[in-house]
């Protein structure tokens, strides 16, 4: 039996005498998290809302938050975010180099989050199967799962109360300094959409970043002077804070809630609502929108009322 084992081994007797041995290495490491909902319908609705939030608020750069790795222009590898559907069950996947985190609704009642590490070197961890590397990989996976769930939960919180909303949208004083009103509408909506990305939660954002992002959203020039003015307004309103020792900023908890509210309201309510009320909307599109139909009926009834009132007078 000893001779048979030696014959099957790739190591020679000289290798064995030199203390060469076999060791196991991690090929793939998966860490999962399952959160079960009391009502299955609520679980399905929650996950579909997460997908919608991911498309509205998050960007592919959100992997930097999930995997706790800074991504710059020279970072090797690829990273992306995908929402795919198998049958009627959607799932969301975020990729960082050769690793992935996947999220889906399991059995219609649980939110399943899975982090798969295919290359331990992506996180500065060795490949050898040791207790130290095992614990380090578990910490990476559990932290990634928790970060994703926490970020999603933060964007699903209720909107700020009326008093807070009023303070934001009206002029105020902050430590004796005048804070201009943040009026709902362009270009403030572009500023809010630019600063709410998950990628800013780690390293923050600065003036050049804001100029680039807002300019692309507005599709018109947005200068560094305008960015300075907007940053000053956001800071005095308590929506952002400056990182110590840097000319970079991060959203506060209140700032993120306000930015999420403004971005969702503008993108999901105001913009599509105004489009439905447009009198130039083609009839075939009007027939598909209950809001457009109701508005035109109201407009017609109002015109008739005014005409009858003027005629009677």
C-alpha positions in Angstrom: 0.0 0.0 0.0 2.9 2.4 0.8 4.4 1.7 -2.6 1.1 2.3 -4.3 0.6 5.6 -2.6 4.1 6.8 -3.5 3.6 5.7 -7.1 0.3 7.7 -7.4 1.9 10.8 -5.8 3.3 13.6 -7.9 5.9 14.2 -5.2 9.1 12.2 -5.4 10.9 10.7 -2.4 13.4 13.6 -2.7 10.5 16.1 -2.5 9.1 14.3 0.5 12.5 14.3 2.2 12.7 18.1 1.5 9.4 18.5 3.4 7.2 19.3 0.4 3.6 18.4 1.2 0.1 18.8 -0.2 -2.0 21.7 0.9 -5.6 22.7 0.2 -6.4 26.1 -1.5 -9.7 28.0 -1.8 -11.1 27.8 -5.2 -14.5 29.5 -4.4 -15.9 30.7 -1.1 -19.6 31.5 -0.6 -21.3 33.3 2.3 -25.0 33.7 2.3 -27.6 35.6 4.3 -31.4 34.8 4.3 -34.0 37.1 5.8 -37.5 35.7 5.9 -40.6 37.9 5.8 -43.7 37.3 7.8 -45.9 37.8 4.7 -44.7 36.4 1.4 -46.4 39.2 -0.6 -44.4 41.8 1.4 -41.1 40.0 0.6 -41.8 40.0 -3.1 -42.9 43.6 -3.1 -39.8 44.6 -1.1 -37.4 43.0 -3.5 -39.0 44.5 -6.6 -38.8 47.9 -4.9 -35.1 47.2 -4.2 -34.5 46.6 -7.9 -36.3 49.8 -8.8 -34.3 51.7 -6.2 -31.1 50.2 -7.6 -31.9 51.5 -11.1 -33.0 54.9 -9.9 -30.5 55.7 -7.2 -27.5 53.4 -7.3 -24.8 53.2 -10.0 -22.5 50.3 -11.0 -19.9 52.0 -8.8 -21.9 50.9 -5.8 -19.6 47.8 -5.7 -17.1 50.0 -3.9 -19.5 50.3 -1.0 -20.5 46.6 -1.0 -17.0 45.2 -1.2 -15.3 48.0 0.7 -12.8 48.6 -2.1 -12.0 51.9 -3.7 -12.3 51.9 -7.5 -10.2 54.4 -9.5 -9.3 54.7 -13.2 -6.3 52.5 -12.8 -8.0 49.7 -10.9 -7.6 46.4 -12.9 -10.5 44.1 -13.6 -14.1 44.7 -14.3 -17.1 45.6 -12.2 -20.7 45.9 -13.1 -24.3 45.6 -11.9 -26.9 43.5 -13.6 -30.6 42.8 -13.1 -31.6 39.6 -14.9 -34.8 37.5 -14.9 -35.1 33.7 -15.0 -38.7 32.9 -15.6 -40.6 35.3 -13.4 -38.0 35.5 -10.6 -35.7 38.6 -11.0 -32.3 38.7 -9.3 -29.7 41.4 -8.9 -25.9 40.8 -9.2 -23.0 43.1 -8.4 -19.5 42.2 -9.7 -16.1 43.2 -8.4 -13.2 41.7 -10.4 -13.8 37.9 -10.2 -16.1 38.0 -7.1 -19.9 38.5 -7.1 -22.8 39.3 -4.8 -26.2 38.0 -5.8 -29.6 38.9 -4.3 -33.0 37.4 -5.1 -36.3 36.5 -3.6 -36.2 32.9 -2.4 -39.4 30.8 -2.4 -41.4 34.1 -2.6 -40.9 34.9 1.1 -37.2 35.4 1.8 -34.5 37.9 0.8 -31.4 35.8 -0.1 -28.1 37.6 -0.4 -25.0 35.5 -1.5 -21.4 36.7 -1.8 -19.2 34.5 -3.8 -15.4 35.1 -3.6 -13.7 33.4 -6.6 -10.2 34.9 -6.0 -9.1 35.6 -2.5 -6.4 37.9 -3.7 -9.1 40.4 -4.6 -9.4 41.1 -0.9 -5.7 40.7 0.1 -6.4 37.2 1.6 -4.2 34.1 0.9 -5.4 31.1 -1.0 -4.3 28.5 1.6 -7.0 26.8 3.6 -6.2 28.0 7.1 -8.3 29.1 10.0 -7.0 32.7 9.6 -7.9 32.9 5.9 -11.2 31.2 6.6 -12.2 33.8 9.2 -11.0 36.6 7.0 -13.1 35.4 4.0 -16.2 35.0 6.2 -15.7 38.5 7.5 -15.5 39.8 3.9 -18.7 38.0 2.9 -20.7 38.8 6.0 -19.7 42.5 5.8 -20.6 42.7 2.1 -24.0 41.1 2.7 -24.7 43.5 5.6 -23.5 46.6 3.8 -25.8 45.9 0.8 -28.8 45.3 3.1 -28.1 48.3 5.2 -27.7 50.6 2.2 -31.0 49.3 0.7 -32.8 49.7 4.0 -31.5 53.3 4.3 -33.1 54.2 1.0 -36.4 52.5 2.0 -36.9 54.6 5.1 -39.9 57.0 5.3 -39.5 60.5 3.9 -38.5 63.3 6.3 -41.3 64.9 8.3 -43.0 68.1 7.1 -41.0 70.4 9.5 -37.7 69.1 8.2 -38.8 69.3 4.6 -39.9 72.9 5.2 -36.6 73.8 6.7 -34.8 72.4 3.7 -36.9 74.2 1.1 -37.0 77.6 2.8 -34.2 80.0 3.7 -32.7 79.5 7.2 -29.8 80.4 9.4 -27.0 78.0 10.4 -24.7 79.2 13.1 -25.4 82.8 12.1 -24.8 82.1 8.4 -27.6 82.5 5.9 -28.6 79.2 4.2 -30.5 79.7 0.9 -33.5 77.7 0.2 -33.2 74.4 -1.7 -36.1 74.7 -4.0 -37.6 71.6 -5.5 -36.7 71.6 -9.3 -33.8 71.8 -11.7 -30.9 72.1 -11.3 -31.1 71.0 -7.7 -32.6 67.6 -8.8 -29.4 66.9 -10.7 -27.3 67.8 -7.7 -29.3 65.5 -5.5 -29.1 62.6 -8.0 -25.3 63.1 -8.3 -24.5 63.0 -4.6 -26.8 60.1 -3.6 -24.7 57.4 -5.3 -23.5 54.6 -3.1 -19.9 55.1 -4.3 -19.7 58.4 -2.3 -20.3 56.7 1.0 -16.7 55.5 1.2 -14.5 58.3 -0.1 -17.0 61.2 -0.5 -17.2 63.6 -3.4 -15.5 66.8 -4.3 -16.1 69.8 -6.5 -14.7 68.3 -9.8 -16.8 65.1 -9.2 -19.9 67.2 -8.8 -19.2 69.3 -11.9 -18.8 66.1 -14.0 -21.8 64.3 -12.7 -24.2 67.2 -12.7 -23.1 68.4 -16.1 -23.8 64.9 -17.6 -27.3 64.9 -15.9 -28.2 68.4 -17.0 -26.7 68.0 -20.5 -25.5 71.6 -20.2 -22.5 73.4 -18.8 -22.2 73.3 -15.0 -19.3 75.2 -13.7 -17.0 74.8 -10.7 -18.4 78.1 -9.3 -21.9 76.7 -9.4 -20.7 73.5 -7.7 -19.1 75.6 -4.9 -22.3 77.5 -4.4 -24.4 74.3 -4.2 -21.9 72.6 -1.8 -22.1 75.7 0.5 -25.9 75.5 0.4 -25.9 71.8 1.2 -23.4 72.2 4.0 -25.3 75.0 5.7 -28.5 73.0 5.5 -26.7 70.1 7.3 -27.1 67.8 4.4 -23.4 67.2 3.8 -20.3 67.3 6.0 -16.7 67.9 5.0 -14.3 65.1 5.6 -11.5 66.0 8.0 -8.3 67.0 6.2 -9.8 66.7 2.7 -11.8 68.9 0.3 -14.3 66.1 0.0 -17.8 65.8 1.4 -20.3 63.1 2.4 -24.0 63.1 2.9 -25.3 63.1 6.4 -28.1 60.8 7.5 -30.6 63.6 7.0 -28.9 64.5 3.7 -29.3 61.1 2.3 -33.0 60.9 3.2 -33.6 64.3 1.6 -31.7 63.4 -1.5 -33.5 60.1 -1.9 -36.9 61.9 -1.4 -36.1 64.6 -4.0 -34.7 62.1 -6.5 -37.5 59.6 -6.2 -40.3 62.3 -6.2 -38.9 64.0 -9.2 -38.1 60.9 -11.2 -41.2 58.9 -10.4 -43.9 61.4 -9.7 -43.2 64.9 -11.1 -41.6 64.1 -14.4 -44.0 61.3 -15.5 -47.0 63.2 -14.1 -46.2 66.4 -16.0 -45.7 64.3 -19.2 -49.2 62.8 -18.7 -50.7 66.3 -18.3 -49.0 67.7 -21.4 -51.8 68.9 -23.8 -49.6 67.9 -26.8 -49.6 64.3 -25.7 -50.8 62.1 -28.6 -54.4 60.6 -28.2 -53.1 57.0 -28.3 -50.9 57.7 -25.3 -53.6 59.6 -23.5 -55.8 56.5 -23.7 -53.2 54.5 -21.8 -52.9 56.8 -18.9 -55.7 57.1 -16.3 -54.1 60.3 -15.0 -54.1 61.9 -18.5 -57.7 60.8 -19.1 -58.8 62.2 -15.7 -57.0 65.5 -16.2 -58.5 66.1 -19.6 -62.0 65.3 -18.2 -61.3 67.8 -15.4 -60.0 70.4 -17.8 -63.0 70.0 -20.0 -65.4 70.2 -17.0 -63.6 73.3 -15.7 -63.9 75.1 -19.1 -67.6 74.3 -19.3 -68.2 75.6 -15.8 -66.3 78.9 -16.5 -68.2 79.3 -19.8 -71.6 78.8 -18.2 -70.7 81.1 -15.3 -69.6 83.9 -17.7 -72.7 83.4 -19.9 -75.0 83.6 -16.9 -73.3 86.8 -15.8 
